[in-house]
Each structure stands twice: as structure tokens, then as C-alpha cells.
Amino acid sequence: QSSKEWSMLAVINPCNPTGEYMDIEQLKRFLKNQVLENNKTTEAVMKEYMKKLNNETVLKKSTVLVDESMQLWRGNNWREDSLVSQQAFINEMLVEYNCSIYLIHSWTK
């Protein structure tokens, strides 16, 4: 984790070559926490925006790129533990947290 502000976060899950892996619930918690922490780094800017916009909450636009290219190694049911099955979460992140999530599955590496 970093205290630096970011506009795009890239996550490779499972991580190659370390093999580190977050199951779907861990990944969702991690992504949400990273977006929330990133918005905290811009709190002063947000307060200025809120003053200008009648105290409406304005969240920094962020983008998350998740590469799940090695996910198929989880077996036949890999989709169940993948963001590909989490449309409601992806929509929540966009609507509630102003965060776009892009998912990559590239098995031709």
C-alpha cells in the first residue's frame, strides 16, 4: 500500500511469478480499500470541491486494471472466483466510488 495519490491502479491476480493470489472477496476488499485510501489523499481537494458544489461529495475519478490472465489455472470453475462474475460490484465501484474497473483475460501470453 502507498500513501501516494494515483489515477490508475494495476493488479495482477494471480500474480505471476510469485503465485500470490487473492480470492474474489479478498480482491474486492483490496480494491475498495485502495480506492477509499486514494480518495483520502485528496481530502483537501475534495473539501474545496464540496464548498463549490453545495457540500455534495465529490470523489476523485480513478481507474483500476485487473489482469486475471492466469485465473484459468484455478480450474473449471475459475469464473466463480473472478471479477467476471461480479458485475454488481463493478457497477457499485463506478456509481458509489467513481472508479472504473477494467478486466483483462489474455491467455495467449
Backbone torsions as a table, in degrees:
resi	resn	phi	psi	omega
1	GLN	NA	150.5	-176.8
2	SER	-132.0	148.4	175.6
3	SER	-90.3	1.7	179.1
4	LYS	-80.5	144.6	177.5
5	GLU	-73.7	144.1	178.4
6	TRP	-137.0	157.5	175.7
7	SER	-107.8	-29.1	177.8
8	MET	-136.0	135.0	177.7
9	LEU	-118.0	130.4	176.7
10	ALA	-110.7	130.7	-179.8
11	VAL	-128.0	127.5	175.8
12	ILE	-108.0	119.8	-175.8
13	ASN	-141.4	114.1	1.4
14	PRO	-73.9	151.6	-177.9
15	CYS	-76.1	130.3	177.3
16	ASN	-113.5	120.5	24.3
17	PRO	-104.4	0.6	-173.3
18	THR	-72.8	-26.3	-177.6
19	GLY	81.8	0.3	177.9
20	GLU	-58.9	136.9	-174.2
21	TYR	-141.0	136.5	172.9
22	MET	-110.9	126.1	174.5
23	ASP	-68.0	172.7	-170.7
24	ILE	-59.8	-39.3	-180.0
25	GLU	-70.6	-39.0	175.1
26	GLN	-62.5	-43.7	-179.1
27	LEU	-62.9	-44.6	179.4
28	LYS	-62.3	-43.5	177.2
29	ARG	-62.0	-44.6	179.8
30	PHE	-59.5	-48.5	-178.5
31	LEU	-62.8	-46.6	-179.6
32	LYS	-62.2	-44.0	179.2
33	ASN	-63.2	-40.0	179.3
34	GLN	-64.6	-41.8	179.2
35	VAL	-65.9	-44.3	178.8
36	LEU	-63.3	-43.1	179.0
37	GLU	-63.9	-40.3	178.7
38	ASN	-62.4	-37.9	178.5
39	ASN	-69.2	-30.0	177.2
40	LYS	-64.2	-33.5	-178.7
41	THR	-67.2	-17.1	-179.5
42	THR	-110.7	22.9	-175.3
43	GLU	-57.3	-42.7	-179.7
44	ALA	-61.9	-42.4	178.6
45	VAL	-64.7	-41.1	179.8
46	MET	-62.8	-39.4	179.0
47	LYS	-61.3	-39.5	177.1
48	GLU	-63.8	-44.2	177.2
49	TYR	-60.1	-43.6	-177.8
50	MET	-62.1	-37.6	176.6
51	LYS	-62.0	-42.5	-177.6
52	LYS	-71.7	-27.2	-174.8
53	LEU	-111.1	35.4	176.4
54	ASN	56.2	43.2	176.7
55	ASN	64.8	19.5	172.2
56	GLU	-74.9	141.5	179.6
57	THR	-73.9	131.0	177.5
58	VAL	-122.0	118.9	178.7
59	LEU	-99.9	142.4	177.5
60	LYS	-60.6	137.2	176.1
61	LYS	-71.9	129.1	177.4
62	SER	-135.5	159.1	-179.1
63	THR	-130.4	134.4	177.1
64	VAL	-121.2	129.9	176.1
65	LEU	-110.6	119.8	179.8
66	VAL	-115.4	120.2	178.4
67	ASP	-100.2	110.5	178.9
68	GLU	-109.4	31.4	-173.9
69	SER	-59.7	-29.5	-179.8
70	MET	-93.2	6.2	-177.3
71	GLN	-59.5	-32.0	-176.9
72	LEU	-60.3	-20.2	178.4
73	TRP	-70.6	-7.0	176.2
74	ARG	-72.7	-16.2	178.1
75	GLY	114.7	-170.9	-174.7
76	ASN	-59.9	-29.1	-177.3
77	ASN	-98.9	27.7	-175.8
78	TRP	-57.9	-31.5	-177.7
79	ARG	-62.9	-30.3	-179.8
80	GLU	-66.0	-24.6	-178.7
81	ASP	-111.9	29.6	-176.0
82	SER	-125.1	153.9	174.8
83	LEU	-64.5	-16.7	179.0
84	VAL	-61.3	-23.0	179.2
85	SER	-98.7	12.6	-172.2
86	GLN	-119.8	48.4	-177.9
87	GLN	-59.4	-38.0	-179.6
88	ALA	-64.2	-41.8	178.0
89	PHE	-64.3	-44.4	-179.7
90	ILE	-62.2	-41.7	177.3
91	ASN	-65.7	-42.2	177.6
92	GLU	-58.9	-43.0	-179.4
93	MET	-62.6	-36.9	178.6
94	LEU	-71.6	-50.4	-174.6
95	VAL	-72.5	-45.8	-174.0
96	GLU	-87.2	-29.7	-172.2
97	TYR	-121.8	4.0	179.2
98	ASN	55.4	41.7	-177.7
99	CYS	-124.0	121.3	174.9
100	SER	-89.8	133.8	178.0
101	ILE	-114.2	126.8	176.8
102	TYR	-113.3	134.5	-175.1
103	LEU	-115.5	132.1	179.2
104	ILE	-115.9	131.1	168.4
105	HIS	-128.5	105.7	179.9
106	SER	-129.2	104.9	-174.3
107	TRP	-100.3	15.4	-177.9
108	THR	-104.0	19.5	-177.1
109	LYS	-71.9	NA	NA
